[in-house]
Amino acid sequence: MQKTLACWVISLNVQAENTQKLLIDLAEQGLEPTIFPAVDGRKQRPELQPDERFSEFLAMVRHKHILTNSELGCYLSHLRGVRKAYDSGYDYVCLIEDDVVIEPRFAEVVNCLMDDELDLVRLMALKVRRRKILKDLVGEHQLVRPERGTLGTQAYLMSRAGMKKFLDHGSVIYEQIDGVYDHFFLYNLNMYCVEPHVCYELDNGSNIARFNTENVKKPSFVQRLLFHPVKLWFSLRRHYYLNRRRSEFYPAEMPVNNPGKSPRMRRKKR
């Protein structure tokens, strides 16, 4: 049976030059892209829907600050995009932010990945991490599994199983959307990447999370006291997860060359 795919470009400005170019490029590669309206957090704090909850306590304990309005808008854009795809019965959702340029084999790689029912595949990333090479995909592109979070939600493919895991975990909001995917070990989200990347981020960035407002609220004494124990707990959870699944993540090594073109991409020692 043919898999169903929702290919959505998240954008606040449908008429923006790169948004229109991205829609055309995706269509020319055989995909059927449509716009998913982003949640606007530029002027005021977005309102939550009944199945969404913001935890100020967790935000303060984990990060010592709450999300800015724009960061919350970005988070909700992805959360609602995934929820709509899941509720609509799609087998896969490919979410792409409007500041992305796709490479010539983007659609080929996406179609190839849908054969494997992987929870989450980042089609580009902003951190270069140690990873295990799993298999060849299309042309020079390979499927890899990084041992740590690779940052970025510019473009990714998520299976129905991955959607369910994310929705169950991510409807309680306390950190940026990147962090939720980077903390895959908390809710057993099997996260992969493609190398070389099949898209890259423009230097000017997306319009869905461009304007930040300063948060002046500080954590309480109790929240500050809990910061390091909670950080240690996260670290122990990650190490426990990796050790239980060593064969899935190792042997791992850094790529020799940077796998993509995004200006913000940076290499990490681990």
C-alpha positions in Angstrom: 0.0 0.0 0.0 1.3 3.4 -0.9 2.2 5.6 2.0 0.5 9.0 2.4 2.6 12.0 3.0 1.7 15.5 4.2 4.3 18.0 2.8 3.8 21.3 4.5 5.8 24.5 4.5 5.4 26.4 7.7 5.2 30.1 7.0 3.7 33.4 8.2 4.1 35.1 4.8 2.8 33.0 1.9 3.9 35.7 -0.6 7.5 35.8 0.6 10.0 35.2 -2.2 11.6 32.1 -0.7 8.3 30.6 0.4 7.1 30.8 -3.2 10.3 29.4 -4.5 10.3 26.6 -2.0 6.8 25.6 -3.0 7.8 25.6 -6.7 10.9 23.6 -6.1 9.1 20.9 -4.0 6.4 20.6 -6.7 9.0 20.3 -9.5 10.5 17.3 -7.6 7.2 15.6 -7.5 5.9 16.4 -4.1 2.6 18.1 -3.3 3.5 21.0 -0.9 1.0 23.3 0.8 1.3 26.1 3.3 0.7 25.4 6.9 0.0 28.7 8.6 2.5 29.4 11.4 1.4 30.6 14.8 2.3 34.3 15.1 4.2 35.2 18.3 5.7 38.4 17.0 3.4 40.9 18.8 1.8 39.0 21.6 1.9 35.6 23.4 0.0 33.0 21.4 -3.1 31.4 23.0 -2.9 27.7 23.8 -5.5 25.2 22.7 -7.2 22.8 25.2 -4.8 20.0 24.5 -1.7 22.2 25.0 -0.2 23.2 28.4 2.7 25.4 29.2 4.8 24.5 32.3 6.5 27.6 33.6 7.9 25.6 36.5 9.7 23.1 34.2 10.9 25.9 32.0 12.4 27.7 34.9 13.9 24.6 36.5 15.3 23.3 33.2 16.4 26.5 31.4 16.0 29.4 34.0 13.7 31.3 31.7 10.4 30.8 29.8 10.0 30.7 26.1 9.7 34.0 24.3 6.5 34.7 22.4 8.2 34.0 19.1 9.8 30.7 20.4 6.3 29.6 21.7 4.8 30.5 18.3 7.5 28.4 16.6 6.8 25.5 18.9 3.1 25.6 18.4 3.5 25.8 14.7 5.3 22.5 14.7 3.1 20.9 17.3 -0.1 21.8 15.5 1.4 20.7 12.2 2.2 17.3 13.5 -1.2 17.0 15.3 -3.1 17.9 12.1 -1.2 15.3 10.1 -1.8 12.7 12.8 -5.5 13.5 13.1 -5.9 13.5 9.3 -4.5 10.0 9.1 -1.3 10.6 7.2 1.4 8.0 7.4 4.1 10.7 7.3 4.5 14.4 7.7 7.3 16.4 6.2 7.5 19.8 7.8 9.7 22.5 6.2 10.3 26.0 7.5 10.1 28.8 4.9 13.8 29.8 5.1 14.9 26.5 3.5 16.4 25.7 0.1 16.1 22.1 -1.0 18.8 20.2 -2.8 18.2 18.3 -6.1 17.5 14.9 -4.5 15.4 16.1 -1.7 12.2 14.3 -2.8 14.1 11.1 -3.8 15.5 10.9 -0.3 12.1 11.6 1.3 10.5 8.9 -0.7 13.3 6.4 0.1 13.0 7.1 3.8 9.3 6.3 3.8 10.1 2.6 3.2 11.6 2.3 6.7 9.0 3.8 9.0 11.5 5.8 11.1 10.2 7.9 13.9 12.0 11.1 13.0 14.6 11.9 10.3 16.1 15.4 10.3 16.8 16.3 6.7 19.3 18.9 7.8 20.8 19.9 11.2 22.7 22.7 12.8 25.1 20.7 15.0 27.5 18.2 13.6 27.7 15.2 16.0 29.3 11.9 16.2 27.0 9.4 14.5 26.8 5.8 13.3 26.4 5.4 9.5 23.5 3.0 8.9 23.0 2.6 5.2 23.1 4.3 1.8 19.9 6.0 0.6 20.0 7.7 -2.8 23.2 8.8 -4.6 25.7 10.0 -2.0 23.2 10.4 0.8 23.3 8.2 3.8 21.1 7.5 6.8 22.9 8.1 10.1 22.1 8.0 13.8 23.6 10.7 16.0 24.3 9.9 19.6 23.2 13.4 20.7 20.8 16.1 19.6 21.7 17.8 16.3 19.6 21.0 16.7 17.2 22.5 14.2 13.7 22.0 12.9 14.1 23.5 9.5 13.1 20.3 7.7 12.3 16.8 8.9 10.2 13.7 8.1 8.2 12.1 10.9 6.3 8.8 10.7 2.9 8.1 12.3 4.6 6.3 15.2 6.9 9.3 15.7 3.9 11.7 15.6 2.2 9.8 18.4 5.3 9.8 20.6 5.9 13.5 20.0 2.3 14.5 20.7 2.1 12.4 23.9 5.3 14.0 25.2 5.4 17.5 23.6 2.0 18.8 24.5 3.4 19.9 27.8 5.6 22.8 26.7 8.6 24.1 28.5 11.5 24.4 26.0 12.2 25.2 22.4 11.0 22.7 19.8 14.6 21.8 18.9 15.2 20.7 22.5 12.2 18.4 22.5 13.6 16.5 19.5 17.1 16.6 20.9 15.8 15.0 24.1 14.6 12.0 22.1 15.8 9.7 24.9 13.1 10.9 27.3 10.3 9.4 25.3 12.0 6.8 23.1 11.8 8.8 19.8 14.1 7.1 17.3 15.9 10.1 15.7 18.0 9.9 12.6 19.7 12.3 10.2 20.6 12.4 6.5 24.1 13.1 5.3 24.9 15.0 3.2 21.9 17.2 4.1 19.2 17.4 1.4 18.4 21.1 2.2 20.0 24.1 3.9 18.9 27.2 5.8 19.2 30.7 4.3 21.2 33.2 6.3 18.3 35.6 6.9 16.2 32.9 8.7 12.6 32.0 8.8 9.8 34.5 9.5 8.1 32.2 11.9 10.5 32.9 14.8 12.2 36.1 14.0 11.1 38.6 16.7 12.0 37.9 20.3 10.8 39.7 23.3 12.9 39.8 26.5 11.7 37.7 29.4 12.7 39.5 32.6 11.2 36.9 35.0 13.8 35.0 37.0 13.6 31.6 38.6 12.7 31.3 42.2 15.1 30.1 44.9 13.6 26.6 44.7 13.8 26.5 40.9 17.5 27.6 41.0 18.2 24.9 43.6 16.7 22.2 41.4 18.5 23.3 38.2 21.7 21.2 38.6 19.9 18.0 40.0 17.5 18.1 37.1 20.3 18.7 34.6 22.1 15.7 36.1 18.9 13.6 35.8 18.7 14.5 32.1 22.3 13.4 31.6 21.8 10.1 33.4 18.7 9.4 31.4 20.6 10.0 28.2 23.5 7.8 29.2 21.2 5.0 30.3 19.3 5.2 27.0 22.5 5.0 24.9 24.0 2.2 27.0 20.9 0.1 26.6 21.0 0.6 22.9 24.7 0.6 22.2 24.4 -1.4 19.0 22.0 1.2 17.5 24.3 4.1 18.1 27.9 2.7 18.0 30.5 2.7 16.6 30.1 6.4 16.1 32.5 9.0 14.6 32.4 12.6 13.4 32.0 13.2 9.7 35.2 14.3 8.0 33.5 17.2 6.2 30.6 19.3 7.2 27.5 17.6 5.9 25.6 20.7 4.8 25.6 24.3 3.7 23.7 26.1 6.5 25.7 29.2 7.7 24.8 28.5 11.3 26.0 24.9 11.3 28.7 24.2 13.8 30.8 21.2 14.8 30.6 19.7 18.3 33.4 17.7 19.9 30.9 15.1 21.0 
